[in-house]
Amino acid sequence: MADLRNYQGRVQTGEMIDQGLRSYMLRVYNLMALGLAITGVAAYLGFNFAVQDNQLTQFGVLLFQSPLRWVVILAPLAAVFFLSFRINRMSVAAAQTTFWVYAALVGLSLSSIFLVYTQSSITQTFFVTAASFGALSLYGYTTKRDLSAMGSFLIMGLFGLIIASIVNIFLASSALQFAVSVIGVLIFAGLTAYDTQRIKELYYEADGAEVAGRKAIMGALTLYLDFINLFMFLLQFMGDRK
């Protein structure tokens, strides 16, 4: 009888952990999805305020041609560093608000893609990215294989990708740009699976509400960055230029 009670207790504990993990991952995905929605709305509204009748408005000149564009470009980077380094000292509400602000700033900085690519190709690339991201994240969540070694390799590749992108700013090589785009897709495809597994492993059933909330926000931010980068690299060789 004692063995039966112990077995039943272990089963109930396992079920509670599974339910807690599912709730935690669902929260991560919901936060990420809302961040993407804010980014999309901010990008679309930013473009519509900036361009009217195929002409730049005063807002458009400020956003795309004035020194303010560097503020718009660099502000998301500042926001993500602020959130990453300060989250352990922030309340869940403050961290979540910072994530929303960051997502809006990213959307504003991405509004320029509507000047370069057709809206139909942007929409098509988004759905391709969403389908690919969903499959890769599901693999990372369900696989029993340890992806740590692959993750370390991909992170090293990411640094190389950043260096190559900086070099190509000066070279302006179309061949190098194409190579960067293809490698970028492969790297962020792999990182999507790796990061999903890592976020899953960070779950701990005994975490308090504040700790679990912060973990969910950082997990959402990580997957959000994977999605945005995967989308941008896919757009570079799938998008139809105007």
Secondary structure, DSSP 8 states (H G I E B T S, - for coil): -HHHHHHHHHHHHHHHHHHHHHHHHHHHHHHHHHHHHHHHHHHHHHHHHHEETTEE-HHHHHHHTSTHHHHHHHHHHHHHHHHHHHGGGS-HHHHHHHHHHHHHHHHHHHTTHHHHB-HHHHHHHHHHHHHHHHHHHHHHHH--S--HHHHHHHHHHHHHHHHHHHHHHHH--HHHHHHHHHHHHHHHHHHHHHHHHHHHHT--TT--HHHHHHHHHHHHHHHHHHHHHHHHHHHHHHS-B-
